[in-house]
Amino acid sequence: MRTWMRLIPAILLATPFTGPAYAADAETDKKIDQLQKDVAQLKIDQLQKDVAQLRKDLESLREEVKNSNARGAKVSEDLQEIKTILRDLANRQAALTRQAAYGPPGIPSGATPSPTATITVQNTYSAAATVRINGQSYRVAPGQTMPILGVPTGTFQYSVDVDGYGTVEPLRTDTLQPAGYRITIYPRMP
């Protein structure tokens, strides 16, 4: 048998004679109970402090949410006001583009503008040429083809001078059709 099994009867016999130790254990148990109560009280006090802090934090958070909602409402109002201003500006712009106080230059108010066409000038000379159309001069380099846009249809006048050769086409009057007109500058025999 093991040694500790032999000790059990001896311990049982000695137990009635250990009264002061039992009394000491009772005192220790009271102290332990008191310590446990003190620890429990400390825990309760700490929990109460934690709950109080949580309440403060919750109230602070409520205030932040309230302020945030107020700021959000203000931003929403501002955005709505901006949308209204932009809508008004767009309506004003649309109204402005629909109104005309006067027609293009040279056309009386209320009259419709005459259609325009393109005159194409082609210089086959080896020298630069100057073409005058309705009093407006256009310089055309050698070998260059130049479109002149927006010339009013109907009768027009033009002349051609070539550098070093003088006037090769004296002032003449012709008719510009909506399909356009072509002026070709080329060497001519006298």
C-alpha positions in Angstrom: 0.0 0.0 0.0 1.1 3.4 -0.5 2.4 5.6 2.3 -0.3 8.2 2.2 -3.0 5.6 2.6 -1.4 4.7 5.9 -1.5 8.3 7.0 -5.2 8.8 6.7 -6.2 7.0 9.9 -3.5 9.0 11.8 -4.9 12.2 10.4 -8.4 11.3 11.4 -7.2 10.6 14.9 -5.3 13.9 15.3 -8.1 16.1 13.9 -10.1 16.4 17.2 -6.9 17.7 19.0 -6.3 20.5 16.5 -9.0 22.9 17.9 -6.9 26.0 17.9 -5.9 25.4 14.3 -9.6 25.1 13.4 -10.3 28.3 15.3 -7.4 29.9 13.4 -8.9 28.6 10.1 -12.3 30.1 11.1 -10.6 33.4 11.6 -8.8 33.1 8.3 -12.0 32.2 6.7 -13.6 35.4 8.1 -10.6 37.4 6.8 -10.9 35.7 3.4 -14.6 36.5 3.3 -13.9 40.1 4.3 -11.2 40.3 1.6 -13.6 38.9 -1.0 -16.3 41.4 0.1 -13.7 44.2 -0.2 -12.6 43.0 -3.6 -16.2 42.7 -4.7 -16.9 46.2 -3.4 -13.8 47.5 -5.3 -15.1 45.8 -8.4 -18.5 47.3 -7.9 -16.9 50.8 -7.4 -14.8 50.4 -10.5 -17.8 49.2 -12.5 -19.8 52.2 -11.3 -17.0 54.5 -12.4 -16.9 52.7 -15.8 -20.6 53.0 -16.2 -20.5 56.7 -15.3 -17.7 57.2 -17.9 -19.7 55.3 -20.5 -22.7 57.5 -19.8 -20.5 60.6 -20.3 -19.1 59.1 -23.6 -22.6 58.2 -24.8 -23.9 61.7 -24.1 -20.8 63.2 -25.8 -21.5 60.9 -28.8 -25.2 62.0 -28.9 -24.1 65.6 -29.0 -21.6 64.9 -31.9 -24.3 63.0 -33.8 -26.8 65.9 -33.2 -24.2 68.4 -34.4 -23.3 66.2 -37.4 -26.9 65.9 -38.3 -27.3 69.7 -38.1 -24.2 70.2 -40.3 -25.5 67.6 -42.7 -28.9 69.4 -42.9 -27.0 72.7 -43.6 -24.9 71.1 -46.3 -28.1 69.6 -47.8 -29.8 73.0 -47.8 -26.7 74.6 -49.4 -26.6 72.0 -52.1 -30.3 72.6 -52.8 -29.7 76.3 -53.0 -26.7 75.8 -55.4 -28.9 73.5 -57.6 -31.6 76.2 -57.7 -29.0 78.9 -58.7 -27.6 76.7 -61.4 -31.0 75.9 -62.8 -31.9 79.7 -62.8 -28.6 80.4 -64.6 -29.3 77.7 -67.2 -32.8 79.1 -67.8 -31.4 82.6 -68.1 -28.7 81.4 -70.5 -31.3 79.6 -72.6 -33.4 82.8 -72.7 -30.3 84.9 -73.7 -29.3 82.6 -76.6 -32.9 82.7 -77.9 -33.0 86.5 -78.1 -31.1 88.5 -80.7 -30.9 92.2 -80.5 -29.6 92.6 -84.0 -28.6 90.6 -87.1 -25.1 90.1 -88.5 -23.2 93.2 -89.6 -24.4 94.7 -92.9 -27.9 93.0 -92.6 -30.8 95.1 -91.4 -32.5 93.8 -88.3 -35.3 91.4 -89.1 -33.8 90.5 -92.5 -32.5 87.1 -93.3 -28.8 86.9 -94.1 -27.9 86.0 -97.7 -26.3 82.6 -98.3 -22.6 82.4 -98.7 -20.3 80.2 -100.7 -16.6 79.3 -101.1 -14.2 80.7 -103.8 -11.3 78.4 -104.3 -8.1 80.1 -105.6 -5.3 77.9 -107.1 -1.9 79.4 -108.0 0.0 77.4 -110.6 2.6 80.1 -111.1 6.1 79.7 -109.7 5.7 83.2 -108.0 3.3 84.4 -105.3 0.1 86.0 -106.3 -2.4 88.5 -104.7 -6.1 88.0 -105.4 -8.5 90.9 -104.6 -12.1 89.8 -104.0 -14.6 92.5 -103.4 -11.8 94.8 -102.2 -10.3 92.2 -99.8 -6.7 91.0 -100.6 -5.6 87.4 -100.3 -2.0 86.2 -100.7 -1.5 82.8 -102.4 1.9 81.1 -102.4 3.2 79.4 -105.6 1.6 76.0 -106.1 -0.9 76.7 -103.2 -4.7 76.2 -103.3 -6.6 78.4 -100.9 -10.3 78.2 -100.1 -11.9 81.6 -99.2 -15.0 80.9 -97.1 -18.1 82.9 -96.4 -18.3 85.1 -99.5 -21.9 86.2 -100.1 -23.4 84.6 -103.2 -24.4 86.8 -106.2 -22.2 89.2 -108.1 -18.6 89.8 -107.0 -15.5 91.4 -108.3 -11.9 90.1 -108.4 -8.5 90.8 -109.9 -5.2 88.9 -109.8 -1.6 90.3 -109.6 1.5 88.0 -109.7 4.8 89.1 -108.2 7.2 90.0 -111.0 4.5 89.7 -113.7 2.0 92.5 -112.7 -1.7 92.2 -113.2 -2.6 89.0 -115.0 -6.3 89.3 -114.5 -7.7 92.8 -114.5 -10.8 93.6 -112.4 -13.7 91.6 -113.5 -17.3 91.0 -112.3 -18.8 87.5 -112.1 -21.5 85.6 -110.3 -20.9 83.4 -107.2 -23.3 80.5 -107.1 -24.0 78.5 -103.8 -21.9 75.6 -105.3 -18.9 77.9 -105.3 -16.4 79.4 -107.7 -12.8 78.5 -108.8 -10.1 81.0 -109.8 -7.0 79.4 -111.3 -3.9 81.5 -111.7 -1.7 80.2 -114.5 0.9 81.6 -116.9 -0.7 83.2 -120.0 0.8 84.0 -123.3 0.5 87.7 -124.4 
